[in-house]
Amino acid sequence: MIEFRSVTKRFGESTEAVSGLDLVIPARHVTVLVGSSGSGKTTILRMINRMVDPTSGSVEIDGVDIRNRDPVQLRRGIGYVMQSAGLLPHRTVLDNVTTVLRLTKTPRAQARERGLQLMDTVGLDRALAGRYPRQLSGGQQQRVGVARALATDPNVLLMDEPFGAVDPIVRTELQDELLRLQRELAKTIVFVTHDIEEAFRLGDSVVILEQGGRIAQQGTPAEIFAAPASEFVASFIGAERGRRRLRVIDRNGQRIAVDADGRPAGVLES
């Protein structure tokens, strides 16, 4: 479990990115932080692995204040995936996957075998092991980034808009892959996105943030759908525009769910 206790983060004297945040992130679930630019979601994420330290308040993992942990050792025990994958361009796919293992002085043969197993886990063909990032598609690069983040089998996985730079089809494939991995591995995943559709698809719990890292609402997608906590939340999820109000029509023997403007949202199965 990750817990933020009265956490505030200021940059300089006037910019308050996060203000008095109290937040509990349960273990072995996907918690999605969603909000527009300036809502503090990435700052909150980076305080978990001490890439950013809070100005006041505390962050705890399993009851231990992370200020009492060495930042380097803390980061090596937490998986981190970023939007651009952050791969080392001059190293092969396999070398990228095993980066942290090499830093922790894992024997070369053991690291290689672990790297190949992780490629299997994230759906990468082992034939790609000797290629370089520039020879991969965007989706393949992100899979390498996920494999690298899983190398030390961390309990916590941080994902900062990891699928934002790929096309919609690949994005859906990567979302499917993440859901499959979570079913198999049951990690504590903190996922940042600005896309409410992605948040609702991936999150066991969704935290909608306003400016300054203030929580507008937290709950399951169903809870937020059923009862938006404010006009801001209703607008953010599209309820006020009718996008979330669906009705069923019949077309050629198929029951189709459509929104308030009549646009198809899906097919109902009996």
Buried (B, 14 or more C-beta within 10 A) or exposed (E): EBBBBEBBBBEEEEEBBBBBBEBEBEEEBBBBBBBEEEBBBBBBBBBBBBBBEBEEBBBBBEEEEBEEBEEEEBBBBBBBBBBBBBBEEEBBBBBBBBBBBEEEEBEEEEBBEBBBBBBEBBBBEEEBBEBBBEEBEBBBBBBBBBBBBBBBEBBBBBBBBBBBBBEEEBBBBBBEBBEEBBEEBEBBBBBBBBBBEBBBBBBBBBBBBBBBBBBBBBBEBEBBEEEBBEEEBBEBBBBEEEBBEBEEEEEEEEEBEBBEEEEEEEEEEE
